[in-house]
Amino acid sequence: MSVIHKDPETMNGEPVFVGTRVPLHNLFDALEHGRSLEEFIESFPTVTRPEAIAALKEAKAALLDKL
């Protein structure tokens, strides 16, 4: 089951964590700027650590499938 949801009615179709309005790009931005996964979760408490890890795995799989 995916932890990422994309719906034109939610955040203009931007991918978000299921059951939240937290855009997936916030996770990538945080990591890109040197923040830890724990810091991201503290900033967005509606996203759990297992959900954040699952989202990273989904993104990795999607990227590797396109290579």
Residue, then its C-alpha position, 0 to 999 in steps of 0.5 A: m500500500s502506498v503512503i503517497h497520494k496524488d489527487p487533483e482535489t488535494m494540494n492541486g494534485e501535488p503528491v502528499f503523504v496519505g491522510t495528510r496535506v504534507p507534500l512529499h517534496n517537503l521530505f526531499d527538501a528537508l533532506e537536501h538541506g541537511r536536516s535529519l529524518e527525525e527533524f522532518i518528522e518533528s516538523f510534520p508530526t502527522v507523518t510517522r517515521p515508517e511512512a517517511i521511510a516507505a515514501l523514500k523507498e517508493a521514490k527510489a523504486a520509481l526512479l530505478d524503474k525509469l533508468 
